[in-house]
Amino acid sequence: MSSPASSSQIFDVNPYEGHPNLTPIQADVLWEYAKLNQHVKDLVAQTRRLSETPDESMLKRLRVLERKMGLVLTLFKASVWGVVNEQSYADVSNPQNDTIMDETITH
């Protein structure tokens, strides 16, 4: 059994066109399957290459992103802590808030 076409030609020329046992629609469908098969083969080869040897430039970029996300998380925690402290400081320094709230609830 011979292969219909090389992988570089599969996207340019329909190897099934003009086959005596196939209708034009069947030839087109088989060609689409052949192109899909080549895409899957290329994807498998690329993922195999990436899994065997990690992409160093990608790792460097991810490390930079990880440091930035750590900084963002730290700043977020600090800002939440600041808001919580302001609220508790406002509650302690202004005892009239409780009496005003009590009066509004009883009326």
Stockholm file with secondary structure:
# STOCKHOLM 1.0

chainA/1-107         MSSPASSSQIFDVNPYEGHPNLTPIQADVLWEYAKLNQHVKDLVAQTRRLSETPDESMLKRLRVLERKMGLVLTLFKASVWGVVNEQSYADVSNPQNDTIMDETITH
#=GR chainA/1-107 SS CCCSSCTTTTTTSCTTTTCTTSCHHHHHHHHHHHHHHHHHHHHHHHHHHHHHSCCHHHHHHHHHHHHHHHHHHHHHHHHHHHHHHHHHHHHHHCTHHHHHHHHHHHC
#=GC SS_cons         CCCSSCTTTTTTSCTTTTCTTSCHHHHHHHHHHHHHHHHHHHHHHHHHHHHHSCCHHHHHHHHHHHHHHHHHHHHHHHHHHHHHHHHHHHHHHCTHHHHHHHHHHHC
//
